[in-house]
């Protein structure tokens, strides 16, 4: 159903206000045509910031406008508003414009004269456009070149109204439903100098006002611990490579996770985190600045980290920026502020201003405030009239940041917050931020063909110096895609009375190289039938896969098993283990008592990636089947079964001077109702990637399907001399 909203367009000489709800992934997020995201929620202006997206609210069955809510329908919201901020020098004037209220002079500074445009890369969508990148994509075009006289936002420092840079912006808000990409939104922003004067020393940033709370929590505005806390994670270790990966990830979360008790978060717990990561930006310095403001004992306060050297003539003593010169200074100061939770600690030896001395105000700053923060990059030395520059940002929804309901109540001390911080879980936040970067720019993929495939770590090196390359950075050219399943095989179909015969080869599926692991990771095929040609309407009839096994290591903490190898056929494992007598079938029981034992050397690193311990220990490992190990014949509940899918032959092909063997397959289904036509689909699936924590992927059923009537095909009738009859008679 297409959008039939009325009233989004106004008179052509007036700005247009429009908003939509992004819902393709595992979150709901409101986007606007003037560049900001979020619904601008707060006790004083609930749902007044955006043009209400009534169409999407009806489709989703809700009566409110979510800001950045995940999981969808939970009322757990993580954002008030966020948006672009740009600042530069035009002539002798220092000018800044933003679409986020956290950095504004008090109101709107960008305007749009067109509603949002909805497009989709899905051919099944009524919004399908060939050029679309994402499954759900909203395009906004806005500018700061029109100064509205009825909104006289005032620069307190320069004693003037807001003065625009004359910038024109195009913003693509893009979302996907793929399991790899369903918890981040990517904003691809292009900024053009639409004026007739150069913009010098241009800085570009993203301003965020998080507000992490459950909308149904009655204690949300007064409970200690009910505020939001923000921080910055510059790097994170890649465990498999024991190396550091640059993240530059800003984040915010509830201070306490809003638990119902010391043992249970309950239905109103807000345990996730919002992350913001810049994926593409101008070269130069990066800054992360945050501040909080509000009232304490009936007096207004504003506070945030500032370097002692960061004292300028337009600093009013507050940490929130004032005027265009103050806002520009925040964008350009090159500071990386320490995390909000460390606000009570003395950082003066490192050059920071002294912390607040009032202990009550300290707790107010950390536990009951909602901060503003801005990530910025630059400068661009000059942006000439007509020139454009890109800026790409990922908005991330992370799970399980809070795992212990008692952490804040039992472990938080503003003057010694380390135990509290140690009980926070950054793993999903880091993983999802890394996935957003990989989706934007695939590691190991030479997109522009210049020979650069990005940066890699060397792992699994043997005694002869042979190593595996694990690419962790791309070549700097956007790819806009994630890991993909092997391509499904084209197939031939012949129908008979109540039967269907399918034939195909693995020429494409079994020779394809995964873009991320750079391996041929084909695992098997699945056969489906369905009344409707939609992925969720198919039923699996049969599955065929290679017999192979992956190695698992026992982890004493939690008494779990983790994958430490790609799967290999049983005949390959003696060579891999350097033991001709090794038999993988001897180690298929997940029990430490029956595990294979060897010695291994571990290198332990801290969060910063520094080596803190090297030790040798005994390792316990077992092997488990990848997928079901269902070949032509297999056992099911102790009984032999014949697979409906049969590998009936093999062929060789040469790819890049390598001889590769692929299979020839047939599948025959019988006892089908001739009166009920069905869609028939064959998919291919892979092995996943344990190094990158990717689950196995399967191709889409609806992308490789045929509609079948289970009666004799005309050529069979002609060849067999069968008589035409009517069914049913």
Buried (B, 14 or more C-beta within 10 A) or exposed (E): EEBEBEEBBEEEEEBBBBBBBBBBBBBBBBBBBBBBBBBBBBEEEEBEBBBBBBBBBEEBEBEBBBBBBBBBEBBBBBBBBBBBBBBBBBEEBBBBBBBBBBBBBEEBBBBBBBBBBBBBBBEEBEBEBEEBBBBBBBBBBBBBBEBBEEEEBBBEBBEEBBBBBBBBBBBBBBBBBBBBBBBBBBBBBBBBBBBEEBBBBBBBBBBBBBBBBBBEBEEBEEBBBBBBBBBBBEBBBBEBBBBBBEBBBBBBBBBBBBBEEEEEBEEBBBBBBBBBBBBBBBEBBBBBBBBBBBEBEEEEBBBBBBBEEBEEEBBEEBBBBBBBBBBBBBBBBBBBBBBBBBBBBEBEEEEBBEBBEEEEBBBBBBBBBBBBBBBBBBBBEBBEEEEBBBBBBBBBBBBBBBEBBBBBBEBBEBEEBEEBBEBBBBBBBBBBBBBBBBBBBBBBBBBEEEEBBBBBBEBBEEEEEEEBBBBBBBBEBBBBBBBBBBBBBEBEBBBBEBBBBBBBBBBBBBBBBBBBBBEBBBBBBBBBBBEEBBBEEBEEBBBBBBBBBBBBBBEEEEEEBEBBBBBBEBEEBBEEBEEEEBEBEEBEEBEBEEBBEEEEEEEEBEBEBEEEEEEEEEBBBBBBBBBBBBBEEBEEEEEEEEBBBBBEEEEEBEEEEEEBEBBBBBBBBEEBEBEEBBBBBBBBBBBBBBBBBBEBBBBBBBEBBBEBBBBBBEEBEEEEEEEEEEEEE
